[in-house]
Amino acid sequence: MCIKRTMASIISDCTERFRQKLFGKTGGISEKTLQMHLGLYAIQVRRAKELLSALEKGDSPKENQIDGSLFRARKLDLSYCLSAAKSHELYFSILGGAGGAPQGTLREWIDRDFGSFDSFLRDLRTTALASESWAWTCLDQASGRLLNLLGDGSVTVPFWGAAPLLAIDMEDHAFILDFGWDRAAYLDSVLAQIDWESVARFLPLV
């Protein structure tokens, strides 16, 4: 017998796992900032679960009642909360590493698509500094090529078929307590502690 899964099961709160992984291992990013940031993430997860449960229990509106309906508002809010929570999960997953350069398949693909790791890093850094919210390294599943993309706002996400491997949060809350308005110094701190083994786990099996 097939057991129906609830919609809310598509996302779980990983706050404690990230806290254990990151505290004391994030260089210039303080525990105070991490605690605040994880709290924001937990709110996004909780809100996403509430919306998923409400949508699952509620009745769909009639077609002539969709505009301005509670259904529409919930769907828009859900897109924001899921995107923000998932991007934060990816961001926390790649922090707390030894930095340096990746090895194995990930390094081979970076060299193939960017010419060198240094070229990739320059492009990622420039992309992140140009963003008001997020920078991602993504794998275009159609072509198999790696790309660095940006998004201004959590509802601006990579195109369909682009699987994110790495995310960098460039919103003020990620750095203001530790770096003031020096976004470049914050970004350098992130790039110096990327956990490349975690990034590589998001590659498809080859």
N, C-alpha and C positions, 0 to 999 in steps of 0.2 A: 504494500500500500504506500502511495506517495504521501508524505507528510508535508503540508504547506508550510513554508517558512514565512515568518512575519517580515514585513518590509523593513522594520527597524533593525533587523538582524544584519543588514548590510554594513553597519558601522558600529564599532565598539570604542569605548574610552580607553586609550592606552597611556593615560597620564602617568600612572605609577611605573610602568615599564620605562618610559622615557626619563622619568626622574632618576631612577636607579642607573640608567645608562649614562646620563649626562652630568649629574651634579659632580663638580670638582674636576671636570674634564673638558671644559669649553673655553679655556684661555681667558680672553678679555670679556667674554660674555658672562656676567655675574649670575650667581644663584638667585639673586633677587629678580633679575630680569627673566631668568628661566621660569621661576615660580609664577610670575605674573603672566608670562607667555603661555605656559601650560594651563593656567586658569582660563585664559581666553579660549584656548583650544577646547577645553572641557565644556565650556558654555556652548561652543559651536556644535559639538557632538550631541550634547543634551538637547539642544534646540532641534537639530536634525532628526533625532529620534522622536521627539514630540510631534514634529510635522509629519513624519512617516506614519506614525500611529494614527494621527488625526485623519490623514488622507485615506488610510486603509479602512477606517471605521466609517468615514463619512460617505454620503451619497454624492455622486457626480452631478453637477448642475445641468439643467437643460441647456441646449445649445444657445438659446436666445438669452441666457442669463449668465454666460461665461464672463463677459467683459465686466470688470469691476467686482467680480464675485470673490468670496472668501477662498474658493477653490483656486482661483488664479493667484491670489496673494500668497497662499500657502505654497504653491508650486514655485513661484519666484523666490520666496524665502528659502525653500528647500534647496534650490540650485545654488544659492549663495552659501548656505551652511555646509552642504556637502563638499563643494569645491574648496571652501576655506579649510575645513577640517582635514580633507584628504591632502591638501598641499602642506598643511602644518605637519601631518604625520610624516610626509616625505622629508620635510625640512629637518625635523627632529631626528629622523632615522640616519641622516648623513652627517650629523654633528658629532663631535667628541672623538674623532679619529686622529691618526698621526699625520694627516696631510700628505705632502710629497706628491708622488705620481702614482697612478694606478698601474696594475700589472695585468698580464693575460689578455683575454679577449677584449676587455674594455679598452685597454691601451691600444691594441691593434686597430680597433674600430675608430678610436679618436685620431690616431695617426693617419688612417685611411681617409677620413672625412674632413679633417682640418689641416693635414700636412704634418703637424707635430703637436705634442702636448702643450708646448708654449703658445702656439697659435690658438689652440682651443681655449686655454686659460685666459688669454687676452680677450678673445671674443666673449667668453662668459662674463668676465669682469665688466667689459664695456656694456654688455646687454643688461647686467644687473644695475649698473649705475644709471642707465637710461630708463629704468623701470620705476614706477611709483608704488608698486605692490610686490610683484613676484618675478623671478627669473627661473626658468627651467631648462635643464638639458633633457631633450626628448629624443626618442627613437621613432622615426616615421616608419610605421609598420609596412606600408606599401612599397617604399623604396629601400628600406633597411638602412637609411642614412640618419646620422645623428645631427641634431640642430639645437642651437641655443635660442630660446624664445622668451619673450616677456609678456606680462599682463598687467594692466592698470586696473586693479580691483579684482576681487575673488570670483566675480562672474565672468571675467575674461580669462579663458583657459586655452591651452593648446588645441589645435584643430583636431577633429575626429580622426582617430587612427594614429595619433601621436602619443606614444606611451612615455610618461615622464619617468626619468631615472634619478633626477636630482632637482631639488627645489631650494631656492634661497628667498627668504622673506625680506623684502626691502621696505616694508612699512615702518613708520616711526617707532611703533611699540617694540620692535625687535632690537633697537639699538640706542634709543634716546637716553636711557638711564646711565648707560656705560660710556657712550661715545659722543653724547651731545648731538650736534648736527653733522658730525664727521662721518658721513655714510661710507666714504672710502676706507677709513680705518676699520669700521665695523666689517665691511666686506672682506678686507684683507684678513681679519681674524677668522672669518668663516672659511675662507679658502685655505687657510693654513691648518684647519682641523677637519677637513672633509674625510669621512670614513669611506675610502674607495671600495673596500670589500662590501660594505652595505650597498653602495651604488651598483656594483657589479651584480648583486643578487636580483636586481630588477631587469637585467637583460633576459631576453628569451633564451630558452635552452637551445644550444647549437651543437 
